[in-house]
Amino acid sequence: MLRLRRKSKPIFLQNKTGKADAKSVWIGGDNPVVVQSMTTTDTADADKTLEQIYGLAMEGCEVVRVTVKDPPDAAGLPAIVHRSPVPIVADIHFDHKMALAAIEAGVAKLRLNPGNIRDPKKVSEVVEAAKARGIPMRIGVNMGSLAPDLEKTLGHTPEAMVGSALRHVERLEEHGHTDIVISLKAHDVNTTVDAYRLMDKTLRERDTPYALHLGITEAGMLRDGTVKSSIGLGILLYEGIGDTLRVSLAADPIEEVPVCWSILQSLGLREKGFEITACPSCGRAEISVLALGEQVEKIAKEYTAPVKVAVMGCVVNGPGESKMADVGVAGGKGKGAIYRAGELVGTYPEEELLQMLRLEIEKVIAEKYPSYAHEISLPART
């Protein structure tokens, strides 16, 4: 059973565009864990960046971060913020002018470490401007961005990460800005998990329950990065730690979003789209489970209802496994069986199997998930 989720201070994200229908997201508190990603486009090219943002949003990304490293990026930001379907986070590092430009553009949040700006007057100017517009700030410390003195005395440790992050936090607190999200990312699972655990403990002791953004930085290519992120973030979420997450992959950012959702769905923290279970290949299988599973995945992409589908390769496990799903399908030689909650609906020729599966799925949506009934396309049958 999941441990009770830590209570964090909720923060509100919404692009400051003046549009009444601007998308808003709450992070922390009793709100669902939020899925994030980051664009890889040149922010100066607003149209190209928005194209990627819309693609991410269609996959279920709820907050998108964009880099703002120079004046051309800052110039592209107002159009992006105004047209974005989701809250935009500006990624700022050393130039306080870029932070001020992002605030002026109306971003929903800043990703900024005050210590990187160094000049107290410039830090004060940024923080006061963010406060005035109600813009939260994310403090993000990676293993490669530790405070030099802490790196020297503590090494590359969770303690050094937490200490570095708290210095940035204290800069914001000095100005009375406490709408804060904290992230602590290392490239290895153990260090990341230990750092978040230590930060959680420290924030409890300080009585400053800031929201935590989870991630494994530089996790790797698609396969290895997915594995590392799933293990590390899964451990923390299971322990009740984490209010928002990004899976950082050396791949198209579109690939990151389904992994985030799979992690959350596997822990029962969020529901989105089909949850497909499939048996492993074995000698009993009379069909290609992989091929059948891929066909079911294609059907799944047409719906967002949280239907649970079991894909089985034979009738040995089919009935039992489908008891835990809304719909089950088990293949055989030239035919297949469809189940509802473990009960056989019927056996159909192979060429009709997917059509009948789709019909049964739509019946499930109509009966069990009526709020998604608009997704049903086939005529009702009895």
HELIX and SHEET records of a PDB file:
HELIX    1   1 ALA A   46  GLU A   59  1                                  14    
HELIX    2   2 PRO A   71  ARG A   83  1                                  13    
HELIX    3   3 HIS A   96  ALA A  105  1                                  10    
HELIX    4   4 PRO A  114  ILE A  117  1                                   4    
HELIX    5   5 PRO A  120  ALA A  132  1                                  13    
HELIX    6   6 MET A  143  SER A  145  5                                   3    
HELIX    7   7 PRO A  148  LEU A  154  1                                   7    
HELIX    8   8 PRO A  158  GLU A  174  1                                  17    
HELIX    9   9 VAL A  189  ARG A  206  1                                  18    
HELIX   10  10 LEU A  222  TYR A  238  1                                  17    
HELIX   11  11 PRO A  253  GLU A  255  5                                   3    
HELIX   12  12 GLU A  256  SER A  266  1                                  11    
HELIX   13  13 VAL A  289  ALA A  300  1                                  12    
HELIX   14  14 GLY A  318  SER A  322  1                                   5    
HELIX   15  15 GLU A  350  LYS A  368  1                                  19    
HELIX   16  16 PRO A  370  GLU A  375  5                                   6    
SHEET    1   A 2 ILE A  11  GLN A  14  0                                        
SHEET    2   A 2 SER A  24  ILE A  27 -1                                        
SHEET    1   B 9 VAL A  34  MET A  38  0                                        
SHEET    2   B 9 VAL A  63  THR A  67  1                                        
SHEET    3   B 9 ILE A  88  ASP A  91  1                                        
SHEET    4   B 9 LYS A 109  ARG A 111  1                                        
SHEET    5   B 9 MET A 137  ASN A 142  1                                        
SHEET    6   B 9 ILE A 180  LYS A 185  1                                        
SHEET    7   B 9 ALA A 211  LEU A 214  1                                        
SHEET    8   B 9 THR A 244  LEU A 245  1                                        
SHEET    9   B 9 VAL A  34  MET A  38  1                                        
SHEET    1   C 5 GLU A 275  ALA A 278  0                                        
SHEET    2   C 5 LYS A 308  MET A 312  1                                        
SHEET    3   C 5 VAL A 327  GLY A 331  1                                        
SHEET    4   C 5 LYS A 335  ARG A 340 -1                                        
SHEET    5   C 5 GLU A 343  PRO A 349 -1                                        
END                                                                             
